[in-house]
Amino acid sequence: MGDTLPNGDVYVGNFDGLVPHGMGKYMWTDGSLYDGEWDRSKMTGRGMIQWPSGASYEGDFRGGFIDGTGTFKGVDGSVYKGSWRMNKKQGMGTMVYSNSDSYEGLWNEGLPDGYGKYTWAAGNIYIGSWKSGSMNGRGVMQWIHGDTLDCNWLSGLAHGKGYCKYASGACYIGTWDRGVKDGHGIFYQPGSKIPCNLEVSECATNNDGTSASSSSNEKVKVGLLFLLQNLCNKWGLRRFFHRPRRISNGTTPIFVDDSGNHLSQDLPNKSLSSNEHLQNSDVHKDLVYEREYIQGVLISEQPKGKHSGMLDSGETQENTWQKQERGPMETIYKGHRSYFLMLNLQLGIRYTVGKITPVPLREVRSNDFGPRARIIMYFPCEGSQYTPPHCSVNFFWKDYCPMVFRNLREMFHIDAADYMMSICGGDSLKELSSPGKSGSIFYLSQDERFVIKTLRKSELKILLKMLPKYYNHVKAYDNTLITKFFGVHRITLKAGKKVRFVVMGNMFCTELRIHRKYDLKGSTQGRSTKKQKINENTTLKDLDLAHAFHVDKSWREALFRQIALDSMFLESQSIIDYSMLLGIHFRAPNHLKTATSHQNTLESSGITSATDSSVPLHCEDVNSSKGFLLVAHEPGTTVGGSHIRGSMVRASEGGYEEVDLVLPGTGRFRVQLGVNMPARARKLLESTDAVEEYDVVLYLGIIDILQEYNTSKRVEHAVKSLKFDPLSISSVDPNLYSKRFVSFLERVFPEQD
C-alpha cells in the first residue's frame, strides 16, 4: 500500500492501522529515502537510508534512529563500519577516511574515544588510547621507517614520560611536554645496552624496530573486540541486546556527516629522525649520554657518569629509568605503609570540614585560637552515632582551631566541596619519595593543589602560638608570600602513636613544568648540593644558583615590599631557618639554534631524515615558540593556579596596567606576585665574558616558618661559630637572619641596568 502524507512525504509499504508497520519505503520531500523495517511508525530493524547528497547508511535502526551495527558511506568516499547509538558512532567501529587513513577501535559520541589503532596512508601507525578524537593517554606511535615512540599523549601530542627507539638502534628515555622534549633524559647510542625493564614498552622488537610484544597485544585486543561484534551480527545476537522500543518525535533521522574529519591535520606530520647526533666530534667514545632539553632545544649533554648534575652516576641504567618513571612521588596504594594513615586523614578532614561548613561564617574570636579550640572525635571501624563505618583502623581525630582555618580557606577562595574532593575524594594521595631534612613526610592531593606535611610536636606548638598574628598578617596582605595554611590535625592510633599534620597550598600547582627548584636562605655554610646526589627532582640550594633574574621594575618593587613585610612578621615571631622556595620554568633559549638551522646542520653533516610531509611528527623539531608575551588582562581568559587570592601586579612595559602572560603553544596565565611571574634569567658563563640568557616563568614563596630561635638554636650558633664564619651559618639572631635573607634575594633579583 502507498500513501502521500499531508506534509508531502510519501510512504509505500505495510501499515498497522494508520501507521507504517512492517516493510516499507519512506521518501521525504527533500529527497531522502528509507527502505526497510518499521515498528508502529518508527524505523526499527534492518534498513537502508540514502540522502540527496549521495551519502548512505545500511544497517540497524531503532526507534527512528541509526542504532546498532551498520555501514555509512560519506559523500567524500569515506566509509564507517561498526556500532551506532542514537545517530552517532558508538562502540567498536572501523573508519576509512577519504585520504585513505583509517581508524579501528572504540568510538564515543561520534569520535574516537578509548582504545584504538590509527593508520596513516603513508603507513605510520598509532596504537593506544584516545579521548574525544585525539590521542590521549598511553600509546605507541610507529613510523614506517622504523622509529617508535611509546609514551603518554595529551590532545594529540606526546606529553609525559616516554621511550623513543630509533631505527638506527639508538633510543632516548625522557619526558615530553606538549610534543617537545622537555627536561632530563638519557640518550643511548646504537650499540649501547638499553634497559629491558621499562614500564612504557618492552625491549623485544620486530625487524622494523617496533615493539613486538606491545604491538601484538594491541592487535589481539582490537581483534577480540571485532570478533565478538562479528559473532553478534552473524548469529543475530544483537536483538537480545537491542530490543526495539518506541521513541517519540518525528521519523526523520537527524544525522551529522562528520566522516570527512579525518585526523591527520591535527596530528604530527613529520617523522622522528635519527638526528640524535651528538654535539661534539667524539660521538663513539661514550655510548650513553645524559641530556637536558628546554622546550625541545638541547641545552646540555654529558657522557653518563660525568656528574652532569642530573643523575647519580652510581646507578645502573635500569635503576635510573625506574627512578625517572616513578618520579619524585608515588600514589599510595592498599598495602602501602601510609595507606591506613591516609584513610584516617581523609575520614577526619571529611568529618570536620563537613561539620564546620554549615556554621554561619563570622569573624574569629580570641577563643577560636589556641590548643583548646579543637574538635575531638573517635572513629571506630564499625562506625558510631557520629561517624561512618570504615575499613581503616580505630583512631582518635583532633582538629585544631577549626573556625580559624575555615576562615582562612574562605579568605584564600578555597571552596569547601573542592577542598574535600581534592583531599578526600575517590583518588589516593601521593607520597613524596624522599622526606624532608627534618624527617617530615610530605603528601600531595591527587590534583596536586594541596601539600600535607607531618609536624613535630614543637612545630605544632609554634604554629598554634603564632596563629593569631599569622591570621592578621595574611588578612592584611593579599599578596603575602608566606606559606598558606588550610588546616592542622592530629591522628592518635590505638597504640598511642600520634601523627600531626598541616595542610598547605602547593606553590608549584601549575600546568608548566618546573625545570629547577631552589631553597634559598641567604646563608652559605652547607648550602650546596653534592653533584652525585643531584637528579631532576632535587631541590638545589643557595650556592648552586648561577642565575640572576631580571623582572619588571614595578614588579621588583612590589616583590621586595612584600618580602620586607613578611620578613618583619617572621622576625617579630622570633622565626629563623625559613627560606624562599623558587621554582623556574625555562622557555626555549633564544640564543640556541632554531629547528631550521638544526636541520641545516644535519644535512650539512650528511645526516638525512624523512621529509615526507604526510608522515606524523612527535614535534621534537618544531620551531618552538621563544619567550612569552604580555597582553592586557581579560577576566575569564586566564588559567589560574592555587594562589588565586592575591591582586594582580601591573607591568611598566604595559603602561602600568594589569597584564596576562601568554606562552605561545601553552596558554594564557594570570600574573600575580610570586605566581606566573615572567623574568629574564642571566648566567655569566665560566672562562668567558659571554652571558647566557633565558626567558623564564617564576614561582616563589616563603616556606619552613615553624622554627623559633630558641635555646638549642643559640647553642648551635655558638658551636658552629667556633669553626665557621658566624655570618655564614643558618642559625643566627632573627634580626640578622631577616636582613641577610633580604640582602641575598636583592642579589638574586638585581635592579635593571
C-alpha positions in Angstrom: 0.0 0.0 0.0 1.1 3.6 -0.6 0.1 6.9 0.7 1.0 10.6 0.4 1.1 12.3 3.8 -0.2 15.8 4.4 3.3 17.2 4.7 4.2 15.9 1.2 6.2 12.8 2.3 5.4 9.5 0.6 5.2 6.1 2.2 4.8 2.8 0.3 4.5 -0.4 2.4 2.7 -2.2 5.2 0.5 -0.5 7.8 -0.8 -1.3 11.2 -4.0 0.7 11.2 -2.9 4.2 10.1 0.8 3.9 10.9 3.7 2.3 9.0 4.5 -1.2 10.4 6.5 -4.0 8.7 8.4 -3.5 5.5 8.1 -0.2 3.6 9.7 2.7 1.8 9.5 6.3 3.0 10.6 9.3 0.9 10.9 12.8 2.4 10.2 15.9 0.5 14.0 16.8 0.5 14.7 13.5 -1.5 15.9 11.4 1.4 14.8 7.7 1.1 14.5 4.9 3.7 13.8 1.3 2.7 13.5 -1.2 5.5 11.6 -2.4 8.6 9.1 -0.3 10.6 7.7 -0.8 14.1 4.5 1.3 14.6 5.6 4.4 12.7 9.3 4.1 13.8 12.2 2.9 11.7 13.2 -0.2 13.7 15.1 -3.2 12.4 17.2 -3.6 9.3 17.1 -0.9 6.6 18.9 1.4 4.3 18.7 5.2 4.0 20.0 7.4 1.2 20.5 11.2 1.4 20.3 13.6 -1.6 24.0 14.4 -1.0 24.9 10.9 -2.0 25.7 9.6 1.5 24.1 6.4 2.6 23.7 4.1 5.5 22.7 0.4 5.7 22.3 -1.4 8.9 20.3 -1.4 12.1 17.7 1.2 13.2 15.9 1.6 16.5 13.1 4.0 17.4 13.7 6.2 14.4 17.4 6.5 15.0 20.5 4.8 13.5 21.2 2.5 16.3 23.0 -0.9 16.2 25.5 -2.1 13.6 25.8 -0.7 10.1 27.8 0.8 7.4 27.9 4.5 6.5 29.3 5.8 3.2 30.1 9.5 3.1 30.0 11.8 0.1 33.7 12.1 0.1 34.2 8.4 -0.2 34.9 7.7 3.5 33.3 4.5 4.9 32.5 3.7 8.6 31.5 0.2 9.6 30.6 -0.6 13.1 28.4 0.3 16.1 26.0 3.2 16.4 23.9 4.8 19.1 21.3 7.5 18.5 22.7 8.5 15.1 26.3 8.7 16.4 29.2 6.3 16.1 29.4 4.5 19.5 31.3 1.3 20.4 33.6 -0.7 18.1 34.0 0.5 14.6 36.3 1.0 11.6 36.6 4.2 9.7 38.4 4.5 6.3 38.8 8.2 5.5 38.8 9.9 2.1 42.5 10.3 2.3 43.0 6.6 2.9 43.8 7.0 6.6 41.9 4.5 8.8 40.9 4.1 12.4 39.9 0.9 14.1 38.8 0.9 17.6 36.3 2.4 20.1 34.1 5.4 19.5 32.1 7.7 21.8 29.7 10.4 20.7 30.9 10.1 17.1 34.6 10.5 17.9 37.5 8.0 18.5 37.4 7.5 22.3 39.0 4.6 24.2 41.4 2.1 22.8 42.1 2.2 19.0 44.5 2.0 16.1 45.0 4.8 13.6 46.9 4.1 10.4 48.0 6.9 8.1 48.0 6.4 4.3 51.8 6.6 4.4 52.0 3.5 6.6 52.6 5.1 10.1 50.6 3.7 12.9 49.4 4.8 16.3 48.1 2.2 18.8 46.7 3.3 22.1 44.3 5.4 24.0 42.0 8.2 22.6 39.8 10.8 24.0 37.3 13.0 22.1 39.0 12.3 18.8 42.6 12.9 19.9 45.5 10.7 21.0 45.2 10.9 24.8 46.8 8.5 27.4 49.2 5.7 26.9 50.0 4.9 23.3 52.7 3.8 20.8 53.5 5.7 17.6 55.2 3.6 14.9 56.8 5.3 11.9 57.1 3.4 8.6 60.9 3.8 8.6 61.2 2.0 12.0 61.2 4.7 14.7 58.9 4.1 17.7 57.7 6.4 20.4 56.0 4.8 23.4 54.7 7.5 25.9 51.8 9.3 27.3 49.8 11.6 25.0 47.7 14.7 25.5 45.4 16.2 22.9 47.4 14.5 20.1 50.8 15.4 21.3 53.5 13.5 23.3 53.2 14.6 26.9 54.8 12.9 29.9 57.3 10.1 30.3 58.3 8.3 27.2 60.6 5.9 25.4 61.7 6.6 21.9 63.6 4.0 19.9 65.1 4.9 16.5 65.5 2.6 13.5 69.3 3.1 13.8 69.2 1.3 17.2 69.6 4.5 19.2 67.0 5.3 21.9 66.0 8.2 24.2 64.3 7.9 27.5 62.9 11.1 28.9 60.0 13.5 29.2 57.9 15.2 26.6 55.8 18.4 27.1 53.1 19.1 24.6 55.0 17.4 21.8 58.6 18.5 22.5 61.3 17.1 24.7 61.4 18.9 28.0 63.6 18.1 31.0 66.1 15.5 31.7 66.6 12.2 29.8 69.1 9.6 28.7 70.2 9.0 25.1 71.6 5.6 24.2 73.8 5.4 21.1 73.4 2.5 18.7 75.2 -0.5 20.2 74.8 0.5 23.9 73.0 -1.6 26.4 69.4 -0.5 26.7 67.4 -1.2 29.9 64.9 -4.0 29.5 62.6 -3.4 32.4 60.9 -0.3 31.0 57.3 0.2 32.1 56.4 2.1 29.0 57.3 -0.6 26.5 59.2 -3.9 26.1 62.7 -4.1 24.7 61.9 -7.0 22.4 61.4 -5.6 18.9 60.5 -6.7 15.4 62.7 -6.3 12.5 61.1 -2.9 11.7 62.1 -1.6 15.1 58.6 -1.7 16.6 57.8 -3.3 19.9 56.9 -6.9 19.3 55.0 -7.7 22.4 53.3 -4.3 22.7 52.1 -4.3 19.1 50.9 -7.9 19.2 49.0 -7.2 22.4 47.3 -4.2 20.8 46.3 -6.3 17.8 44.9 -9.0 20.0 42.7 -6.6 21.9 41.3 -5.0 18.8 40.9 -8.4 17.1 38.9 -9.9 20.0 36.6 -7.0 20.1 35.8 -7.2 16.4 35.4 -11.0 16.7 32.7 -10.5 19.3 31.0 -7.9 17.2 31.0 -10.2 14.1 29.6 -13.1 16.0 26.8 -10.9 17.3 26.0 -9.9 13.8 26.3 -13.4 12.3 24.1 -15.1 14.9 21.6 -12.4 15.3 22.6 -11.9 18.9 22.3 -8.1 18.7 18.5 -8.3 19.0 19.0 -9.7 22.6 21.0 -6.5 23.4 18.9 -4.0 21.4 15.3 -4.8 21.8 13.1 -2.4 19.7 11.4 0.3 21.7 9.3 3.2 20.6 10.8 6.7 20.7 8.6 9.7 20.3 9.0 12.6 17.9 9.3 12.5 14.2 10.5 9.7 12.0 13.2 11.7 10.0 16.6 10.8 11.3 18.9 13.7 12.2 22.4 12.8 11.2 25.6 14.9 11.0 28.0 13.7 8.4 31.4 14.2 10.1 33.1 11.5 8.1 35.4 13.9 6.4 37.0 15.0 9.6 40.0 12.7 9.4 42.7 13.2 12.0 45.8 13.8 10.1 45.7 17.6 10.1 45.6 17.6 13.9 48.4 15.2 14.4 52.2 15.5 13.9 53.2 15.5 10.3 56.8 14.7 10.3 58.7 11.6 11.4 61.2 11.2 14.1 64.6 11.3 12.6 67.8 9.7 13.7 69.2 13.2 14.2 70.0 12.5 17.8 73.6 13.1 16.8 75.9 14.4 19.5 77.1 18.0 19.7 80.8 17.0 19.5 83.1 15.0 17.4 83.8 12.2 19.9 80.5 10.5 19.2 81.7 7.0 19.6 83.8 7.3 22.8 80.8 7.3 25.1 77.6 5.4 24.2 75.2 6.7 26.9 74.6 10.4 27.4 72.6 12.4 30.0 70.7 15.2 28.3 68.5 18.1 29.2 66.0 19.8 26.9 64.1 23.0 27.3 61.1 23.4 25.1 62.5 20.9 22.5 66.0 22.5 22.5 69.0 20.5 23.7 70.8 22.7 26.2 73.2 20.3 27.9 74.7 16.9 27.2 77.3 14.9 29.2 78.5 11.3 29.0 76.7 9.3 31.6 78.7 9.2 34.9 80.4 12.5 34.5 78.3 14.1 37.2 76.3 16.4 34.9 74.0 17.3 37.8 71.2 15.2 36.6 71.6 11.6 37.8 73.6 9.6 40.2 76.5 8.1 38.3 76.5 5.1 40.7 73.1 3.9 39.5 72.6 1.2 36.9 70.8 2.1 33.7 67.8 0.0 34.8 67.6 1.7 38.2 67.9 5.1 36.6 64.9 4.6 34.4 62.8 3.2 37.2 63.5 6.3 39.3 62.6 8.5 36.4 59.4 6.6 35.6 58.2 6.7 39.2 59.2 10.3 39.7 59.6 12.2 43.0 56.3 10.7 44.4 54.2 7.6 44.4 50.5 7.1 44.7 49.5 5.5 48.0 48.0 2.0 47.3 46.4 -0.6 49.5 49.2 -2.3 51.4 51.4 0.9 51.3 52.9 1.8 54.7 50.9 5.1 54.7 47.6 3.5 53.5 45.7 3.5 56.8 47.2 6.8 57.8 45.8 8.3 54.5 42.4 6.8 55.1 42.3 8.2 58.6 43.3 11.6 57.4 40.7 11.6 54.7 37.9 10.5 57.1 38.9 13.1 59.6 39.0 16.0 57.2 35.7 14.9 55.6 34.1 14.9 59.0 35.4 18.2 60.4 35.0 20.2 57.2 31.5 18.9 56.8 30.8 19.8 60.4 32.1 23.3 60.3 30.9 24.4 56.9 27.2 24.7 57.7 28.1 27.1 60.6 27.4 30.7 59.6 30.6 32.5 58.6 31.7 35.0 61.3 34.8 36.9 62.3 37.1 34.9 64.5 37.3 35.5 68.3 40.1 35.1 70.8 38.7 31.7 72.0 38.9 30.4 68.4 42.6 30.2 68.8 44.9 28.1 71.0 45.2 24.3 71.7 41.8 24.3 73.5 40.0 25.4 70.3 39.5 21.9 68.9 37.2 19.2 67.7 37.9 15.6 69.0 36.2 12.6 67.7 36.7 8.8 67.9 36.4 6.8 64.7 35.8 3.1 65.4 35.9 0.7 62.4 32.2 -0.3 62.9 31.1 3.3 63.0 29.2 5.2 65.7 26.3 7.6 66.1 28.5 10.4 64.7 31.0 8.7 62.4 30.6 6.3 59.5 31.9 2.7 59.4 35.2 2.4 57.6 37.9 -0.1 56.5 40.8 1.5 58.3 42.0 1.1 61.9 40.3 2.6 65.0 41.7 6.1 65.7 41.1 9.4 67.5 40.9 12.6 65.5 41.7 16.1 66.6 41.1 19.2 64.5 42.8 22.4 65.8 41.2 25.8 65.5 38.5 24.7 63.0 36.8 28.2 62.8 40.2 29.9 62.1 41.2 27.6 59.3 37.6 27.7 57.9 38.0 31.4 57.6 41.5 31.1 56.1 40.2 28.8 53.4 37.4 31.3 52.7 40.0 34.0 52.6 42.0 32.1 50.0 38.9 31.3 48.0 39.1 27.6 48.7 35.6 26.1 48.2 34.8 23.6 51.0 33.5 21.0 48.5 36.5 21.3 46.3 38.8 21.1 49.3 37.2 17.8 50.4 37.1 16.4 46.9 40.7 17.2 46.3 42.0 15.5 49.5 39.2 13.1 50.4 37.8 12.2 47.0 38.0 8.8 45.4 41.7 9.2 44.5 44.6 8.4 46.7 47.1 10.8 48.0 50.7 10.9 46.7 53.7 10.4 49.0 56.9 12.2 48.2 59.6 9.5 47.8 62.2 11.4 49.9 61.2 13.0 53.3 62.5 16.5 54.3 65.6 17.1 56.3 63.5 17.5 59.4 62.2 14.0 58.9 58.8 15.2 57.9 56.8 13.3 55.3 55.0 15.1 52.6 51.9 14.1 50.7 50.1 15.6 47.8 46.5 15.6 46.9 45.8 13.8 43.6 45.2 17.1 41.8 48.4 18.5 43.4 46.6 21.6 44.8 47.4 20.8 48.4 50.5 19.7 50.3 50.1 17.7 53.6 53.1 17.7 55.8 53.7 15.8 59.1 54.7 18.1 62.0 56.8 17.6 65.1 55.1 18.4 68.4 57.4 21.5 68.8 56.3 22.8 65.3 52.7 22.3 66.2 53.1 24.4 69.3 54.8 27.2 67.4 52.1 27.2 64.7 49.3 27.5 67.3 51.2 30.1 69.2 51.8 32.3 66.1 48.4 31.6 64.5 46.6 34.8 65.7 49.3 37.1 64.3 49.6 34.9 61.2 45.8 35.3 60.6 46.0 39.0 60.9 49.1 39.2 58.6 47.6 37.2 55.7 44.3 39.0 56.1 46.1 42.4 55.8 48.3 41.5 52.9 46.7 39.7 49.9 50.0 39.1 48.2 51.9 37.6 51.1 54.5 35.1 50.1 54.3 33.2 53.3 53.0 29.6 53.2 49.2 29.3 53.1 47.9 27.1 55.9 44.5 25.5 55.5 44.2 23.1 58.4 46.0 21.4 61.3 45.1 18.0 62.5 46.3 15.1 64.8 45.6 11.4 64.5 46.1 9.1 67.5 46.2 5.4 67.0 45.2 2.7 69.5 48.8 2.1 70.4 49.1 5.7 71.4 51.2 6.8 68.4 50.4 10.4 67.4 50.8 11.9 64.0 50.3 15.6 63.4 49.6 17.2 60.0 49.3 20.6 58.4 47.6 21.2 55.1 49.2 23.9 52.9 48.8 25.3 49.4 51.1 23.8 46.7 53.2 26.6 45.2 54.0 24.5 42.2 50.4 23.7 41.2 50.8 24.8 37.6 50.4 23.4 34.1 54.0 24.5 33.4 56.9 22.1 34.0 59.2 23.3 36.8 62.7 22.7 35.5 64.7 23.9 38.5 63.8 24.3 42.2 65.9 26.2 44.7 65.7 26.6 48.5 67.3 30.0 49.3 68.1 31.1 52.8 70.9 33.6 52.3 73.5 31.6 54.3 76.5 29.8 52.7 77.6 27.2 55.2 76.4 23.8 53.9 74.2 25.5 51.3 75.3 23.5 48.2 74.3 20.1 46.9 76.7 17.2 46.2 76.8 16.7 42.4 76.5 12.9 42.7 73.2 13.3 44.6 71.5 15.7 42.1 68.8 14.4 39.8 65.9 16.1 38.1 63.8 16.1 41.3 66.5 17.7 43.5 65.8 21.0 45.3 69.0 22.9 45.0 70.5 25.5 47.4 72.0 28.9 47.6 75.5 28.1 46.3 74.0 26.1 43.4 72.3 29.1 41.9 74.2 30.6 39.0 71.5 32.8 37.5 70.3 36.3 38.3 66.7 37.1 37.5 65.6 40.4 36.0 61.9 41.3 36.4 59.8 44.3 35.5 60.8 47.3 37.6 57.3 47.7 39.2 57.1 44.0 39.9 60.5 44.1 41.6 59.4 46.9 43.8 56.2 45.1 44.8 58.1 41.9 45.4 60.6 43.4 47.8 58.0 45.4 49.5 56.1 42.2 50.3 59.3 40.3 51.2 60.2 43.0 53.7 56.7 42.9 55.3 56.8 39.1 55.5 60.4 39.1 56.9 59.4 41.7 59.6 56.5 39.5 60.6 58.6 36.4 61.0 61.3 38.4 62.9 58.6 39.6 65.3 57.7 35.9 66.0 61.5 35.0 66.5 61.4 32.7 63.5 64.5 31.6 61.6 65.5 28.9 59.2 62.8 30.0 56.7 63.7 30.1 53.0 62.5 31.3 49.7 61.4 28.4 47.6 62.0 29.3 44.0 60.6 27.3 41.0 61.8 28.1 37.5 60.1 27.2 34.2 62.5 27.9 31.3 61.3 28.9 27.9 63.3 27.8 24.8 66.5 29.8 24.9 66.7 32.5 22.3 70.4 32.1 21.6 70.3 28.4 20.6 69.6 27.0 17.2 66.1 27.0 15.8 64.6 23.9 14.2 65.5 25.2 10.7 69.2 25.8 11.5 69.4 22.5 13.3 68.0 20.7 10.2 70.5 22.5 8.0 73.3 21.4 10.3 72.1 17.8 10.0 72.0 18.0 6.2 75.4 19.6 6.0 76.8 16.8 8.2 75.4 14.2 5.8 72.7 13.0 8.2 69.4 12.6 6.4 65.8 12.2 7.7 62.4 11.6 6.2 60.9 14.8 4.7 57.6 13.5 3.6 55.1 16.0 5.0 52.4 13.3 5.3 54.4 11.5 8.0 53.3 12.2 11.6 55.6 14.2 13.8 56.2 13.9 17.5 57.2 17.5 17.3 60.8 17.5 18.6 62.0 19.5 15.6 59.1 22.0 15.6 60.3 25.6 15.8 59.3 26.0 19.4 57.9 29.4 20.5 60.5 31.6 22.1 59.8 33.5 25.2 56.4 35.0 26.1 54.0 37.8 25.5 52.4 40.3 27.9 49.0 41.4 26.9 46.2 43.4 28.6 44.3 41.4 31.2 41.0 40.0 30.2 38.9 38.5 33.0 37.9 34.9 32.5 40.6 34.1 29.8 43.4 33.1 32.1 44.5 29.9 33.7 44.5 30.3 37.5 46.6 28.4 40.0 46.2 27.5 43.6 47.2 31.1 44.5 44.1 33.0 43.4 43.6 35.5 46.2 46.3 38.0 45.6 45.8 41.0 43.5 47.3 41.2 40.0 50.5 43.1 39.5 50.9 45.9 37.0 53.6 45.9 34.4 55.6 49.1 33.5 56.0 47.9 29.9 52.2 47.5 29.7 51.6 51.1 30.8 51.3 50.1 34.4 48.1 48.1 33.6 47.2 44.6 34.7 48.6 42.1 32.2 48.3 38.4 31.4 51.2 36.2 30.4 50.8 34.4 27.1 53.0 31.5 26.4 52.6 30.6 22.7 51.6 27.0 22.3 50.9 26.6 26.1 48.2 29.0 27.4 47.4 32.3 29.0 48.1 32.8 32.6 47.2 35.3 35.3 50.3 37.2 36.6 50.4 37.6 40.4 53.2 38.3 42.9 55.2 35.1 43.1 52.9 33.3 40.6 53.4 33.1 36.8 55.9 35.9 37.0 57.9 36.3 33.7 61.5 37.2 34.0 64.9 37.1 32.2 67.4 34.8 33.7 71.1 35.7 33.1 74.1 33.5 33.7 77.7 34.5 33.3 79.5 31.7 31.5 82.8 30.5 33.1 86.1 31.3 31.4 84.3 33.8 29.1 82.6 37.1 29.3 79.6 35.8 27.4 76.2 35.9 29.1 73.6 33.1 28.7 70.0 34.3 28.8 66.7 32.6 29.1 63.1 33.7 29.3 61.7 32.1 32.4 58.5 32.0 34.4 58.9 32.1 38.2 57.0 30.7 41.2 58.2 31.7 44.7 57.1 31.7 48.3 58.5 31.7 51.8 58.4 28.2 53.5 59.6 26.4 56.7 58.3 29.2 59.1 58.0 27.0 62.2 61.4 27.2 63.7 62.0 29.5 66.6 65.3 31.0 67.7 65.3 29.0 70.9 68.0 27.8 73.3 69.0 24.9 71.1 69.5 27.2 68.2 71.5 29.6 70.3 73.8 26.7 71.3 74.0 25.6 67.6 75.1 29.1 66.7 77.7 29.3 69.4 79.2 25.9 68.5 79.3 26.4 64.7 80.8 29.9 65.2 83.9 28.3 66.6 84.5 26.6 63.3 82.8 28.8 60.6 82.2 32.4 59.9 79.3 33.4 62.3 77.6 35.2 59.4 77.7 32.2 57.1 75.7 29.8 59.2 71.9 29.4 59.1 71.3 29.7 62.8 71.6 33.4 63.7 69.6 36.0 65.5 66.1 36.6 63.8 67.0 40.3 63.1 70.3 39.3 61.4 68.6 36.4 59.6 65.9 38.7 58.2 68.4 41.3 56.9 70.7 38.7 55.4 67.7 37.0 53.7 66.5 40.2 52.1 70.0 41.2 51.1 70.7 37.9 49.4 67.4 38.0 47.4 68.3 41.5 46.2 71.3 40.0 44.6 69.2 37.2 43.1 66.8 39.8 41.7 69.0 42.7 40.8 67.7 46.1 39.6 67.6 46.6 35.9 70.6 48.5 34.4 
